[in-house]
Amino acid sequence: MDIKKIYFKIGFCFIIVVFSSFQIASAQGATMPFDTYEAEDGSLENGATILAMTSLPLVPTVELESSGRKCVNLNATAESVSWITLADANTIVVRASIPDAPTGGGITATLNLYVNAVFRQALTFTSKYSWVYGANAFTDNNPATGTPKKFYDQSRAFIAGTIVPSGSTITLKKEASNTADYYNIDLIQLENVAAALPQPPNTLSIVNYGAIANDDIDDTNAIKSCVSACQSQGKVMWIPPGVFNHSGRITANGIGIYGAGMWYSTIQPIMDGTQHALNLANCNVQDLYIDNRESGRDVAQGHDYGVLMKGAKGWTIQRVWVHRGGACFWCSGTDGLIQDCRATESWADGINLNNGPVVDSDKLGIRLTAQNNYIIGSGDDGIAINAQNGGGIASNMLDIKVINNTSIAAFWANGMRVAGGRNSIVAGNLITDPTSSNGIRIGEFGVNGNPCESVLVKDNLILRGCGIRTNYGHGGIAVCDDAVATINSNIIWDSPGIGIDVQSSNATYTSNVIINSALQGILIKSGSTGNAVFTTNTVANLSSGQLAYRNDASSGIFTTNLENNSWQTVGVVFYGENNYAGTPSQTLSIGNYTKLQLLAIGCPNDWASSVKVPDGFQVELYSEDNFNGQSLTLMGNASTLSTYNFDKAVSSIKINNLTTSVKTLNEDQNKKITIYPNPVSDILHIGGIEGATLVTIRNLTGKIIFNSKTSGIIGVSDLSAGIYFLTIGSDSSYKFIKK
């Protein structure tokens, strides 16, 4: 039979998804002083290519470990990648992967930096502190073992010459002098760093006790002498600009440790087979860089924390950057605050808030806060609430807050983890690209950890939020271990696994948005126990044949309450008889369904006689499997498919829709604004505005992408895929998704 399409429309209008007003100042993630430029968004020259992950691999790859799951490959002379700068800058950080040495141990190589086509300097890269091998090992640097992982490290430098002004072209170029076989560039970060801070009053400088900057000689005795003097005199220890080396742990209690800034004052442990963390209690630490040259998770490889903090009297860590720590920040105690810090390429957690392995008055884990911190490439959880001491509810962690942090490309565990605790809050965080487990995992620490008695997980944005290991959950958010959780208003976008992975737990899920999951939107796994309440959650744009909601748990063992969720109120339903009679099929969400997939969800081959198609949905029916044969397109209900010669003739289906964000421009004006289609590919339409109106579009970091007057049509084809915020006038904000 010739393929014939029939277009049929009844009462068509756009499907409406209502988003609450969103203020740009509260966008998810940390606010940092640098601008990030993804390599894949740059301009490529002379054969440079983009390496992109198209589906989850079976083993780690450089694409999997990349931010955005893409990077740029420079592997031949003259290949380059360039960006136009958005602001003035005098420093650069490059996240890159270069090859290991043939027998392990790493290599060192340079890559040339140009500004406006003028050579500025050769940046130095090393692979000495990356590349481990084996299925699960973190201590094997031998390539012969196979299964490599941890590909990335960072190079940072002040840019030689004058400041790089906004609007400049900055280029990384492989030339003859750049001897690595390849350079996989993930991203760069540009920052305009202010001058070094001066020594404040009431401080004692380590230089006055014998430390000498930049001489590669051990300064341990000088630092320890200065600590003792500060403790006895009630003063602050000052670390001036320069690199200072130390061996062994530096222990201090009740003092301040100040530096001239994380680009100026550097603590560099000597890798002599001993532990070397800053081992602190009740201290205030700020404005430092700790450069840990660790090559694996063994003390002999330099493995130790960057900052190890505890104390019952309160502490702060501010503007401290730890590179390659293991973990970077390991913090317990009472009334502690870590904020505005950076944890990069760690060998264990980026930030771990905990209550220690045993009950200890200095390690209670009470009222600890991690706020506005940036973590990338953590070797375990990006940020963890870790109630590990197993002392039971009486000694559980209490009132922990993880607020407005960024966690990118955790390469072995979760973007963030809630392992026990009571009255915790995880809110406003940006989590992207964990390579191993979940975006956020909620449960407890092992079989003996404290339970998760209560946690609020709210307003987090999780992008590409799961990795290749499934035994610890496989979702943007995973809830397990009988956790008690309230999970509200999170956005889970483009998960390569499940949107929300529900296991044994007691949780409520309200107003979460799940978009583009490769597997189920929400899955309650077989064997789960407990209960769940799902209210006003939205699941859209699933992969072909996947369900928005699926419950594989045994009835009566895991109980559910569902109300006003998208898969209940919006979706396509087929019926075995005319006029919507007979047993209905399951509600079908957006996606493509083959004959076998339809059979699995209650719509056997050649069974349907009528169909209900909600406003805004478009349904394509095919008379043969795999979208072949005669076709029929519907944009509304069909009480009898025989009208279109399609009765009992449906073998495969495609379902699409257009989604519009709607809200009131001003409550007193009672004017409705529509933003459609959403998600959008090319042209974004704004309905409800009159005449030329100022419209501003910002990305997730708050940077202005578009700022102009428009009558309601904006071309967005050049925007990168992601979530953006649109402001009309001065007081109305909307979220939209660029596909």
N, C-alpha and C positions, 0 to 999 in steps of 0.2 A: 504494500500500500504506500502511495506517495505520502511524504510527510506534509501535514497540513496544520497550520496554527490558526486557532480561533481566539480572538481577544474578546473578553466578556467582562463588563464592569457594572457593578451594582453598588451605588452609594459609596464610591471610593473616597477615602480621605486618609491623611497620613496618620500612622500610629503615633501616639503621644506618650513620651516618657518624661515625667516631671522631675527635674533636678532642683534641689533647694538652692537658694542664693549662695554663692561661693565667693569669699573675699580672697583676692590674690595674696594678701599678706599671710594667709593661713595655708598656702599651698604646701603639699606634702614635701618632706625632706628638709635637709639642713640648708641654711643660708650661709654660703662660704664666700670669701673675698676673691675667689678666682672664677674665671669663665672656662667651661669645659667645651672642647671641640672634638666631636667624634671623628675618627679618621675617615669613616665611610661617607661622611658629609663633606669632606674636602674635595678639592679638584685634583684629579690624577693626571700625570703626564708621563709620556715615554714608556708606556707599557705597564705601569703600576696597576694592580688589580685588587679587587675586593674579595676577601674570603668570607663567605656567609654560611651560617648553619641553616639548613632547610628543614631538618627534623632532628630529634634527639638522637645522638650517636649511642653506641654501646659502650664506648670507652671515652675518656677525656680527649678533647681536641682543643686547639687554640681558638677555634671559633666558639666553642662551648664556653670557654673561660673569658671571652671578650665581653666588654660592656656592649649591650645591644646585640650580642651574638654575631658581631661582624668586626673585621679588622682590615687593614690595608697591607698588602704584601709588596715590599720592595726587594727584588732579588736580582736586579741587573743594573749595571752602570747607567746613570742618568735618570732612573726612575725616581719619581717624587710625588709628594702629596702636599697641597697648599690650602691655607685657610685665610679668610679676610678677618682681621681682628675687630672685635666689638668694643674694645676699650683699650686705654693705654696699658702697657705692660712692660715690666723689667725682669720678670722671671718666667721660666718655663719648666713644666713637668711633662715628661713623655713616658707613657705606659707602653712598653714594647717587649717583644720576645725575640731574642736572637738564639742561634743554635747553641747546644751544649758542645763541649769538647768530645771527640770521638770516644774517649774512655771515661768521660765524666769530669767533674770539677770545674766546668764552665770555661768560657772565653771572655775576653774584653775586646771591644771594637768601638769605633766612632761612627757617627752619622752627622752629615753637615747641615748646618742651620743657616738659612738665608732670610733676610728681611728686605722686601721690595727688590728681589733679585740680586742683592748685595750680600756676599758671604759675611757672616758674623763670627761663627765659631764651629768647632767640631764638638759635638756632644758625646760624652763617653757612656757606653752601655756595658753591662756585664751579665753573664748568665751563671756566675759563680754561686748565686744564692737562690736559684730556681732549679727546675728540672730534678724531680725525684721519680722513681720507677717502681713498678710492681703494682698489683691489683689494689692493695690497701696500705702499703708501707709509706711512711714519711721519712724514712732514714736512709733509703737506698739511693745513692747517687751514681749507680752503675748502669749505663745504658743497656748493657747486655741482659739485664733483668727483664726489660720490655715494659709495655704499658706506661708510657711517660705521662706526667701531669705536672701542674704548677709551672706554667710556661712563662708567666709574666714577671717582670720587675719594673722599677721606675728609675729614670734618670732625672735629676733636677739640677738647675743651674740658673745663676743670674745671666741675663742676656748681655753679651759683650757690646760695648758701644753705647750709643744714646738710647733713651727710652723708645720703645716701639709705640708709635701713636695709633690711636683708633683708626681703622680703615686701611691699615697696612696689610700687605700680603706676606705671610710667614710660611716658609717652606722647609720641609725635611727632604733631603736629596741624597741618594746613594751615589757616591762617586768612587773613583779608583782608589782613593785613600781609605775608603770605608770597607773593611776587609771581611766582615761577616757575610756568609753566603746569602742570608736574607735578614730583613728587619720586618717583623709583623707589628704594625703600629695600631694600637687600640684607640688611644685618645691622647690629646695634649691638654694641659691646663695653663692658662696665662693669668698672671697676677701682677698688679702694680704694688710692690712691697714698699712700705714706708721705711725710713731710716731706722737704724738700730735704736732700741730704747736705752736711755742713759741709766747708770747705776742709781737706784733710788736711795733715799736716806735710810738710816738704821739697818744697813746691810754690811755684811763682811764678804769681801771678794775672795774666791779661791786662789786668785793670783797672789794675794798677800800671804798665802800659806805655802807657796812654792809651785803652784800649777803654772804651766807654760803652754800657751795656745799653739796649735799647729806644729808641734815638734815630734809627734809620734812617740813620745815617751810617756810612760805610765804616770798618771797624776793621782793615783789612788790615795797615797798618804796625805797629799795636800788637801784633797777633798774631804777625807775623813777628819783631818785636823780642823778644817773650817766648820764641819758639822758639829764637832764637839764644842767649839767656841760659840757657835750660834745657840746651841742648846743651853749652855751655861749662862750666856749673856742675854738670852731672850731676843736674839736678832735673826734677820733673814740672811740666808746664804745667796750670794750673787755669783752667777756664772756669766762672765762677759762674752763678747763675740769671739768666735774661734772654735776650733775642735779640741776637745779635751778627752783624753783616754783614761780608762780605768779598768781594773781587774777585780773580780770578786764583787759581791753585793755592797752597795752603799746604803747603810742603815741610818735612819733619822727618825726622831719622834718630836712632834709638836713645834716644828719650825716651818718657815716659808722657804721655798727654793725658787728663785726668780732668774730668768734669763733675759737676754736682750731681744728675743723674738725667735720664732721657730725657723726663720731663715738665717739666723746669725749665731745663736749659742747652741753648740752641738756637743752632746755626750756620746762618745763612741766606745762601747765596751771592747776590751781586748779578748779575742777568742783563744783562751788558754785552757779550755776544758773545764772551767769553773763557772758557777752561776754568777750573774752580773747585774741583776735587776736593781732599780732604785727601790729599796725595801723600806717602805715608809709607814708611819702611823700618825694620824692626826695632823698631817702636814697640808700646806697649801703650795701647790706647784703650778708654775705658769711660764709660758713663753720660752719653750725649749724644743729642740729637735734631738731625738734619740735614734741613732743609726746603728741598728743591731745587725751585724754581718753573719746571719744564721743561714746555714745550708741544709738543715734538717731538724727533725724533732728529737734530737739527742743532745745531751749536755756537751758531748765532745764536738758536736756540730754548731755549738753556740746557742743552744736552745735555752731560753729563759724569758721571763716576762720583761716587758719594757718598764712599766710602773706597777709595782705590787703595793697596794694601799689597803690599810685597815684603820680601825680606831673607833672608840666609843664617843669621842668628843667632837667629831665632825671633821671634814676635810674637803678640799676643793682641788680639782685638776682643770686648768683652763689654758687653752691655746698651746697645747702640747702635741707634738707630732711624733709618733713612734713608727718607725719603718722596720718591717720584718721582725716584729716582736713575736713572742710565743707564749702567752697572748700579749697583745700590745698593752692593754690595761686590765689588770685583775684586781677587782675592788670589792671590799666588804666593809663591815662596820656600820655605823649609825650616822645619819644626817650627812651623807656625802653627795657631792655634786661633781660630775664631769661634763664639761660643756665646751663647745667651740674647738674640739680636738680632732685630730686626724689619725687614723690607723690604717696603714697601707701595707699590702702584701705580707700579712702576718702568717705565721706558721700554725697558729691556733686562733682562738677568738680575737675579734677586733677589740670588743669591750665585753668583759664578763662581770656582772654584778652578782655577788654570791654571799653565802653565809658560812663558807669554809667547810672543810671535811668533818669537823667535830664542833660541838657547841662551845663557843668561845665568846666572852663578853666583848672582845674587840672585833668580832666578826659576825655580828648578829644579822646583818642584812636588813636594816630598818631605815626607811625613808631615804633610799638612795635614788638619785636621779641622773639619767643620761639624756642630755638635751643638746640638739644642734651640733652633732658630731658627724664626721664624714668617714666612712669605712669603705675600702675597696680591696678586693682580692684576699679576704680573710681565709685562713686555712682551716677554720671551723666555723662556728656561728659568727655572723657579723656582730650582733649584740645578743647577749644571753642574760636572762634572769635565771639564776642557777641556784635553786634551793637544794643544796646537795647533801647537807649533813645528816639527813635521815633521822633527825631527832623527833619527828612527829609534828603534829599541828602546833603544839605549844612553842616550838622553836622555829616555826616557819618564817620565811621572809615576809616583810610587811611594808605596804605602802611604797612600792617601787614604781618609778615612772620612767618610761622610755618614750621621749617626745621629740618629734620633728628632727629625726636623724635620717641619714642616707646610708644605705648598705647596698653595695654593688658587687656582683660577681663573687660571692662567697664560694670557694672552690671545693669544700668538702662537706659542709653541713647545710644549715639554714640561713637565709638572709637575716632572720631574727628568731629567737627561741624563748618561749616562756616555759621554764622547767620548774614548776612549783610556785609557791607564793600565795599571799592573801592580799586582796585589795590592790592589785597591780593595774597599771594603765599603760597601754602601748598605743600611742595615738599620733597621727599626723606624720608618719614615717614614709619614706620612699624606699622601696626594696625592689631591686632588679637583678635578674640573671643569676640566681644561685645555680651552681653546676651540679650539685649533688642531690639535695633533698627538697625542702619546701621554701616558699617565701617566708611564711611564719609557721612555726610548729608550736603547739600548745599542749603541754602534758606534764611530765615530771622527769627528774634526772635518774634514769635507771630504775631498778626495782626497789631500791632503798631510799630514793630521794623523797623530799617532802611533796605532798600533793599540791596540785593547783586548785586551791580553794575558791578563788575568785579572781577574774581578770577581765578588764574592759579593753577590747581590741577595736579601735574606732578610727575612721577617717584615714586609713593607710592606703597608699597606692602601691600595688604589687604588679610589676611588669615582667612577663616571661618567668613566672614565679615557681618553677620547679626544675629539677635536674634529672640525672640518669639513674639514681638509686631510688628504688621504690619501697624498700623494707622499712623506712622511717616515715612513710607518707609520700604522697606524690601530687601535692596540690599547691595552689597559691597560698591557701591556709589549710593546715592539717590540725585536727583536734583529736586527742587520744588520751589514754591513761586516766579515764574517769574525770577529766578536767571539768571544772565548772567555769563557764566562760560566757561573756556577753560580747557578741561580734556584730558591730553596727557600722553601716555606711562606709564599708571598704570597697575599693575598686580593684578588681582582679582582671587584668587585661592580657590577652595573648598567652595564656598558660599552655605550655606544651604537654601538660598532663591534665589533671582535674582542676576545676576552679576551687571548690572547697571539698576537702577529703575528710569525711566524718568517720571517726572510729568510736571506741568506747568513751563516752563523754556525757555531760549534762550541760547543754548550751542553748542559747537563744541566738538567732540570726535574723537581723532586721535591716532592711534597706541596703543590702549589699548589691553591688553591680558586677556581674561576671560577663566578660565579653571575649569572644574568640578562643574559647578553650578547645584544645585538640580532642580531649575526652569529655566526660560528663561535666555539666556545669556544677552540680552538687551530687556527690556519691556517698551514701551510707554503706560502708563495706560489710560484707558478710562476716558474721561473728561478733559484730558490735553490740554493746550493751549500753543501757542508759536511756536518755531521751533527748529530743531536740524540738525546738519551736522555730518555725520558719515563717516570717511575716514580711510582706512587701519587698521581697528580693527579686532582682531582675537578672535573667540569663538571656543572652542574645548572641547570635552569629556563631553558633557551635559548628564544629566540623561535621561533615556529612554523616548522617545516621546516628549522631550522639543525642542523648537525652538531656534536657535541662535539669531534671531531677530523677534520681534513681535510688531506690532503697532495697539493698540486698540483704539487710539484717532480718533475723527471724521475728515474726510478729509476736508481740507480747514481751519480748526480751529487750527490744529497742522500740520505744514508743515515739510517735511524732505528732505534731500539730501543725498544720499548714493553713495559711490564710493570706489571701490577696497577693500571692506570688505570680510572677509573669507566666509561668508555665501552667498555672491554674486558670488565669483569666484571659490570657492572650495566646492564641495558637490555633492551628488548623486541626479540625476533627472530622473524620470520615465515619459514615454510617453504612451498614449493610443493606438498608432498605430505603426506599424513597421517602421524602419528607422527614428526614432525620430520625427515622425509626430504626429499631433494632439496636443491638449492642454497639456503642461507639468505640472507636479506636482510642488509643492514648492521644493526648494532645501533642501535636507535632510542632516543634519549634523550627527556627530557620535552619536550613541544611538540605542536603541531597540524600535521597533514600532509594537504595536499590530494592529489588524484589525480596531478597533475604532480610534486609534491614527492616522493611515494612512488615514482614511476617513476624519478626521478633517483637514488634511493638503493637500487635493486634490489628494489623491491616493485611490480611492474606491476599495473594494474587487474585485478580479478577473478582474482587469481593465487593468493592464500594459501589453504592448507588446514589449517594448524596453526600454533600460536604458543606461544612460551615467554615467560611474564610473571614476572619476578622478584618475590620477596616485597616488598610495599609499593608496587608499581606498580599503577595502575588504567588499563585500556585501554578506550576507547570506540570500537567499530567502527561504521562507517556504510556502508550499501549504495549510497549515491550520493555524488557529489562534494560538497565544501564542507559536509560534516557534515549531510547530509540523508538522507532515506529511513529504512529500518529500522535500528535501532541495537541493539548488544549491548555490555554492560559486563562486562569480565573483571577479576578480581583474582588470577588464577593461570593456570597453563598450561592450554592446551586442545589435546589431542593430535589432535582432529579437529573442525573447525569445522562439519562437517555435522550434528553433534549439535544445534546451535543454528540450523540452516537458514542457515548463513553460509559454507558451503564455496564457494570461488571467487566470493565476493560482496563483497569488501572494496574500497571506493573511496576512503574517507578515514578518518582516524584521529585521535583525541585521546589523549595519554598524560599522566598526572598521577602524583604520588606524595606521600607524607608522609615527611619526613626526621627522624630522631631522633638527637640527640647522646648518646652513651653513654660513660661512663667509670666508674672505680671510686671510690666515695666515700672509702674508706680501704682501702689494700692489705691490711692485717691483718684487716679485717672481711669482705673479699671480697664487698662489697655493690655491686650495679650500680644506677646512677642513670640514668634516661632522661628526656630533655627533648624534648617533641614537641607539636605538629608544629614543624618547623624547616626553612624559614621559617614564621612564624606570623602570623596576621591578628588574631585576637580573643582566644582563650583559650590560654594556655601551660600544659601539663600537666607535672608533675614526678613521675615514677614511681620507686618505690624508697625513699622516705622514710617514716618511721613517726611518726604524730602531728604535732603542731604543731612546725614546724622554722623557724628563722630563715633567711630568704632575702633577699639583697640584689641589686638590679639596678643597674648603673652604665652610663652612656653612654660614648662613646669618649674623653671628656675625664676620665673617672674620677668624675664627679659621681653621687651616689646618686639614683636615680629611684624606687626602691621598697626599703623596708627594714621587713619585718614577718614575723611567723610565719605559716606557711601549712601546710595539710595536703597541698598539691600542685596547687592550681589558682590561676592568677593571670590576671586580666584585663589585657590589654596593648593594647586597641584604641585607647587615647588616646595611645600612644607614636608618635612620628614614625618614618617608615621609616628603617631603618639597622641597624647592628650594635651589639649590647649584650652585656654580660658579667654572668653570673649567678653568685653565690657562695652555696653552701649551707653553713651553719655558718661556719667560719673558714678552711677550707683547701681547698675544692674549687671550681674555677672552670670556667665553660662559656661558649662563645660561642653566641648565637642571633641570628637575623635577623628583624626586624619588617618585614613587607611593607607 
